[in-house]
C-alpha cells in the first residue's frame, strides 16, 4: 500500500517567494508615491515597466517581466500576494527554489506574450496574476505526472480562488491568465523531462543553491541585454527567426556550461571553485547593473550614509566607488548564501565530491529522491 504523509496547507515561505513579495511591495511603493490616493495612473505604470502594445517595436523587452512586479492599486496587490502565499510556498518546497523560479519567470513571460500578441489595438498590462496562473498550471502538470504530493482540495481551492478573482473584476486580462497557465504547465513537463535526462548525461546532483544562483545569473544577464538596445539594436531583429536563433545559441551555451560545472563539481574542492567563479560572475553583473541604475543606487547610497555616519560621503559620488562596493557586497553574499557546502568543499578529501555524484543516482525527475522519505514524500510499503 501507499501511505502519504499529511499535507500542510500553508508552508513557510522560501527565498524565491520572499523575494517576489519584497519586489512587488517595493515596486508598488515606488509607483504609489507618485499619487496621493486611489489607482496608480497609467503614465506612472508605463514609466516603471508596464507592458504595452509598442514594447517590441521599441526594443523594450524587459517589460515582458517588469509588468508582473507592478499593480494598479492596493487591492490588486493584496489579492495577488494572497494567491502567492497560498500556492507559492508549497510549490517552492516541492519543486526546489531553482525550478520554482524557472517556472514562475517562464509563466510571466508566456502570460506577457499571450497578452501582447493576443490583443488588438492599444493596451497596458500590469500584475502578477499571469505568473500565479502559471503556478496553477505547474500544480496541474504535477497531477498529470502523478507527482503532486498535495490533496485534491488544495488544487481545487487555489483554482477556485484565482478563477473567482478573475471573474469578479471587469478589466482582468484573461489572455494573460491562459498564457501563464499553459506556460507553467508546459515548463513543468519540460523540467521533469530535463531532470530525467540529466540522470543519463550528468554525474553530479547540483545543490539547489547552485542551481538558483545560475538561474538568477542567467535571468539577470537576459534582462541586462534587453537594456542595451542601443548597442544590440533589438528592434531591428527579424522576428521570429533571429529570436529563435538567439534562443538556440543561448541554450547551447547553457548546456555546455552545465556540463563543465558537472565535471568540476565531481573534483575535490570543485564546489568551492564553482562558488568562487559564480561570485565573480555575480560581481561583474552587479557592476554592469550599477551603471544601468546609477541614479537610484546613488540615492540609496546617500540614504545609507545618512544612517551610518562612518561611511564616507565620497562613496556615493565616486564614479567607480559605488559599483565596486556593490560588486564586493555581491561576492560576500554569494559566499554567505553557499557557506555550508562551500566550507565542506574546502575541507574535501574526496567525500564531498563523491556525495554530489551519489545524489544523482537517487534522483527521479521532479519527484523526491528515492529512499529518502523527505518532506511531503510518499512512503511505499508492501
BELUR-V618655 format. One record per backbone hydrogen bond with DSSP energy under -1.0 kcal/mol. NH is the residue of the N-H (numbers start at 1). CO is the residue of the C=O. Records with the same first field share a line. If there is no record, write none. Layout:
NH=CO ; CO
This chain:
3=379
5=377
18=14
19=15
20=16
21=17
22=18
23=19
24=20
25=21
26=22
27=23
28=24
29=25
30=26
31=27
32=28
33=29
35=32
40=72
45=41
46=42
47=43
48=44
50=45
51=125
53=123
55=52
58=54
59=56
60=55
61=59
63=60
64=61
65=62
66=62
67=63
68=65
69=66
70=67
77=73
78=74
79=75
80=76
81=77
82=78
83=79
84=80
85=81
86=82
87=83
88=84
91=87
92=88
93=89
94=90
95=91
96=92
100=96
101=97
102=98
103=99
104=100
105=101
106=102
107=103
108=104
109=105
110=106
111=107
112=108
113=109
114=110
115=111
116=112
117=113
118=114
119=115
125=51
127=67
132=128
133=129
134=130
135=131
136=132
137=133
138=134
139=135
140=136
141=137
142=138
143=139
144=140
145=141
147=142
155=151
156=152
157=153
158=154
159=155
160=156
161=157
162=158
163=159
164=160
165=161
166=162
167=163
168=164
169=165
174=172
177=173
178=174
179=175
180=176
181=177
182=178
183=179
184=180
185=181
186=182
187=183
188=184
189=185
190=186
191=187
192=188
193=189
194=190
195=191
196=192
197=193
198=194
200=197
201=197
202=198
205=356
211=207
212=208
213=209
214=210
215=211
216=212
217=213
218=214
219=215
220=216
221=217
222=218
223=219
224=220
225=221
226=222
229=227
232=228
233=229
236=233
237=234
242=238
244=240
245=241
246=242
247=243
248=244
249=245
250=246
251=247
252=248
253=249
254=250
255=251
256=252
257=253
258=254
259=255
260=256
261=257
262=258
263=259
264=260
265=261
266=262
267=264
270=267
273=269
274=270
275=271
276=272
277=273
278=274
279=275
280=276
281=277
282=278
283=279
284=280
285=281
286=282
287=283
288=284
289=285
290=286
291=287
292=288
293=289
297=293
298=294
299=295
300=296
301=297
302=298
303=299
304=300
305=301
306=302
307=303
308=304
311=308
315=312
318=314
324=320
325=321
326=322
327=323
328=324
329=325
330=326
331=327
332=328
333=329
334=330
335=331
336=332
337=333
338=334
339=336
342=338
343=339
344=340
345=341
346=342
347=343
348=345
354=350
355=351
356=352
357=353
358=354
359=355
362=359
363=360
367=364
370=362
372=369
374=372
377=374
379=3
381=1
